[in-house]
C-alpha cells in the first residue's frame, strides 16, 4: 500500500463505515489534458472516494495523495475488499483526519490501475488496452488531474493536501504548480527528487518485469496471467526499501519458517521467515496491481525533480502561501531526513511558514503508515490551526 504496509480493520465505531468508489470523467474532447511531454490525453476517468461532509463554505476539504502502490481506498470498508482502507487508522470520526470536522478526498492517480485511466484502460483509438502505448506521465501530470478533480467537485481552495513518499512528491508539485489551491501542505517521508539509490531500486524492479517471458512487450492483457513472477519480484525488492534494518531484525531475525535446521538445498526459497514474508508480499501484490502501472509510476518517481538543482528549490516554492508540515523518520533510508531538511531550508529562505519534525521509529520508510499516534500528534494541531486561520 505504500511504501506499503497493509493496515488492519478498525472497529465500525471509529470508522467511516462502508464506502463506495465514485468516478469523474475529466478532460473530455475538445479539452484534453496536455501532458508534460507534449502529447494529449482525454477523456480521463478518475476513481475517487470521499469521507465526511463538505462544509457550506467549502473550506474543510483535505486531499490525500497516495503512494506508489496505494489507491483511492484510503479509509472505511468496501464490499469486495477484505482490508480496510490503507490509512484507515488515520481517517475517520475522532481520528487525525477527523471526518466529523473535515471532508477528505482520495483519488487513484493517473496511470494507476484501480479505476483511473492507465495502461490497462481501453485506448479509444484501437478498442484494446493501451499497454505500453499509454503516454508517459509525470508527477506534474498526476497533480494536474488531481487539481481538475477538485474543481470538478466545486472546491476552489483545499484546506490541505497530504501525502507520503510518491504522495509527498505530489504535494510538493501541487504547492509549486497550483499555489492558490491549498492552504496547507503536509509532506511525509518524501523529497523534492528521488535519490540515485531510489532510482537504482526502481530500475531493478522494472528489469524483473521486463525479463518475465509473460511481459510480452506490455501487451499481456489477453494472454492469461501476465508477468506475475516479474511483478512479484519487483514488489519484493521494493518492499525491502520500505523497511529498516532494525524492523527486519525485530520482526524476523534469522528465524526459520518451519524447520529447526536449514536444508541447505538451493531450491528452498522460504526457509527463513523473512523469505516467506517477502514471497507473501509479492504474491498478494500481483493480485491487485498492474505491471504496466508499476513501470509507469516508478518512472514518474524517477523523473520527478521539483527543481533542477538544490539552489533552485526555493524559487520553485516561492509562489505558495501554504503552511507546510514536513515530517521525516530517522530510520528511513529511502527518503532521508537530509532530503526533508533540503525542502525546509528552501521554504525558510522564502520566509514561508514551515514546521519540521524528524520522528524516531524502528519501521523505516513505512513509519508514516504504521506509527499513527506520533504522526497524529503533529498533524492534528497543524490542521486545526490552519482551519482556524483560514476562517478568520
WOWO-V787143 format. One record per backbone hydrogen bond with DSSP energy under -1.0 kcal/mol. NH is the residue of the N-H (numbers start at 0). CO is the residue of the C=O. E is the energy in kcal/mol with one decimal. If there is no record, write none. Layout:
NH_CO_E ; NH_CO_E
This chain:
18_76_-3.3 ; 21_47_-3.5 ; 23_45_-2.2 ; 25_43_-3.1 ; 30_27_-2.4 ; 32_40_-2.7 ; 34_38_-3.0 ; 37_34_-1.8 ; 40_32_-2.1 ; 43_25_-3.4 ; 45_23_-2.8 ; 47_21_-2.7 ; 48_105_-2.6 ; 50_103_-2.3 ; 57_54_-1.8 ; 61_102_-2.9 ; 62_159_-2.5 ; 63_104_-3.4 ; 64_161_-3.3 ; 68_1_-1.2 ; 69_66_-1.3 ; 73_71_-1.8 ; 76_16_-2.8 ; 80_77_-1.6 ; 84_75_-1.8 ; 85_72_-1.8 ; 86_73_-2.2 ; 87_84_-1.9 ; 89_86_-2.1 ; 90_86_-1.2 ; 91_96_-1.8 ; 94_91_-1.9 ; 96_89_-3.1 ; 97_95_-1.2 ; 100_97_-1.8 ; 101_97_-3.3 ; 102_59_-2.5 ; 103_50_-3.0 ; 104_61_-2.8 ; 105_48_-2.2 ; 107_46_-2.7 ; 110_116_-2.9 ; 111_108_-2.1 ; 116_44_-2.4 ; 120_117_-1.9 ; 122_127_-2.9 ; 125_122_-1.4 ; 126_122_-3.1 ; 129_120_-2.3 ; 130_118_-3.0 ; 132_129_-1.9 ; 133_130_-1.4 ; 141_137_-2.2 ; 142_138_-2.5 ; 143_139_-2.2 ; 144_140_-1.7 ; 145_141_-2.0 ; 146_142_-3.0 ; 147_143_-1.8 ; 148_144_-2.2 ; 149_145_-2.1 ; 150_146_-1.8 ; 151_147_-2.5 ; 152_148_-1.8 ; 153_150_-1.8 ; 154_149_-2.1 ; 157_180_-3.2 ; 158_60_-2.3 ; 159_60_-1.4 ; 160_183_-1.9 ; 161_62_-2.8 ; 162_185_-1.9 ; 164_187_-2.0 ; 166_163_-2.2 ; 168_164_-1.6 ; 169_165_-1.7 ; 170_166_-1.8 ; 171_167_-2.2 ; 172_168_-2.5 ; 173_169_-2.6 ; 174_170_-2.3 ; 175_171_-1.9 ; 176_172_-3.0 ; 177_173_-2.7 ; 180_177_-2.0 ; 182_157_-2.0 ; 184_322_-2.9 ; 185_160_-2.8 ; 186_324_-2.6 ; 187_162_-2.5 ; 188_326_-2.9 ; 198_194_-2.3 ; 199_195_-2.2 ; 200_196_-2.1 ; 201_197_-2.0 ; 202_198_-2.3 ; 203_199_-1.9 ; 204_200_-2.0 ; 205_201_-2.5 ; 206_202_-2.3 ; 207_203_-1.9 ; 208_204_-1.4 ; 209_205_-2.8 ; 210_206_-2.3 ; 214_211_-2.4 ; 217_214_-1.3 ; 218_215_-1.9 ; 222_219_-1.9 ; 227_225_-2.3 ; 230_226_-2.4 ; 231_227_-2.5 ; 232_228_-2.2 ; 233_229_-2.2 ; 234_230_-2.2 ; 235_231_-2.2 ; 236_232_-2.4 ; 237_233_-2.4 ; 238_234_-2.8 ; 239_235_-1.3 ; 247_243_-2.2 ; 248_244_-2.3 ; 249_245_-2.8 ; 250_246_-2.2 ; 251_247_-2.8 ; 252_247_-1.7 ; 254_251_-2.1 ; 256_270_-3.9 ; 267_264_-1.6 ; 272_254_-2.8 ; 275_271_-1.9 ; 276_272_-2.5 ; 277_273_-2.2 ; 278_274_-2.3 ; 279_275_-2.2 ; 280_276_-2.4 ; 281_277_-2.3 ; 282_278_-2.6 ; 283_279_-2.6 ; 284_280_-1.9 ; 285_281_-1.7 ; 287_284_-1.7 ; 288_284_-1.3 ; 293_289_-1.9 ; 294_290_-1.9 ; 295_291_-2.5 ; 296_292_-2.8 ; 297_293_-2.0 ; 298_294_-1.7 ; 299_295_-2.0 ; 300_296_-1.9 ; 301_297_-2.4 ; 302_298_-2.4 ; 305_191_-2.5 ; 311_308_-2.1 ; 312_309_-1.1 ; 315_311_-1.9 ; 316_312_-1.3 ; 317_314_-1.3 ; 322_182_-2.5 ; 323_352_-2.7 ; 324_184_-2.5 ; 325_354_-3.0 ; 326_186_-2.6 ; 327_356_-2.1 ; 329_358_-2.3 ; 331_328_-1.5 ; 339_335_-1.5 ; 340_336_-2.7 ; 341_337_-1.4 ; 342_338_-1.2 ; 343_339_-2.1 ; 344_340_-2.8 ; 345_341_-1.9 ; 346_342_-2.2 ; 347_343_-2.6 ; 348_344_-2.1 ; 350_347_-1.8 ; 351_346_-2.4 ; 354_323_-2.5 ; 356_325_-2.0 ; 358_327_-2.9 ; 365_241_-2.2 ; 366_363_-1.8 ; 368_365_-2.0 ; 369_366_-1.2 ; 370_366_-2.1 ; 371_369_-1.7 ; 374_370_-1.4 ; 375_371_-2.9 ; 376_372_-1.8 ; 377_374_-1.2 ; 378_374_-2.7 ; 379_375_-2.4 ; 381_377_-1.3 ; 382_378_-2.7 ; 383_379_-2.3 ; 384_380_-2.4 ; 385_381_-1.9 ; 386_382_-2.7 ; 387_383_-2.4 ; 388_384_-2.5 ; 389_385_-2.3 ; 390_386_-1.2 ; 391_388_-1.1
